[in-house]
């Protein structure tokens, strides 16, 4: 696990953008795993800038997002689909048919999990996965106690996670209770992983990750078992 300590959020975003730019340069048809939330916003802004300046291209790439809220989907301002369209997809040259998120509106959620898992597999697997880390150590929406051998699944969100995400919703009762997320084994199947963690609220999670103790009660700890992880962090 490579640790890169930064002095600013902007520096974290720039370094992450450099890693993804290098990946696209080496393999223009890369399969990229993407994340949502506050951590990657600066990274997306920089990738948009580079794409519009024709420094990089997503024209041959494919993307898979980690997760989506159950009950949310395209057209919903609070969905992760709309988050990605607003902050990345509408501003780059990635074909619309090649960016993917779980369908939170699926009638059969179990079948949707299987479909999404098979879609990732059919793509050849994820070359480079972007992650954030929750204050409780979750990656994707894999909450404490999630099995390390889990694949794409429906997760009941903890109160801590719902509170952390409350800023994205007008009313507390509007915060979804469940999400579809790539499982931990799905994430670990990516060939390379970049984890972003910035801010005082992430300090405890980063320190616990640094300790090296691996336990399902702290999902991010599984990353110690992956051969190619870069953690970019600061406060």
Secondary structure by P-SEA (a helix, b strand, c coil): cbbbbbccaaaaaaaaaaaaaaaaaaccccbbbbbbcccaaaaaaaaaaaaaacccccccbbbbbccccccccccccccaaaaaaaccccccccccccccccccccccaaaaaaaaaaaaaaaccccbbbbcccccccccccccccccccccccccccaaaaaaaccccccccccccbbbbccaaaaaaccbbbbbbbcccaaaaaaaaacccccccccccccccccbbbbbbcc
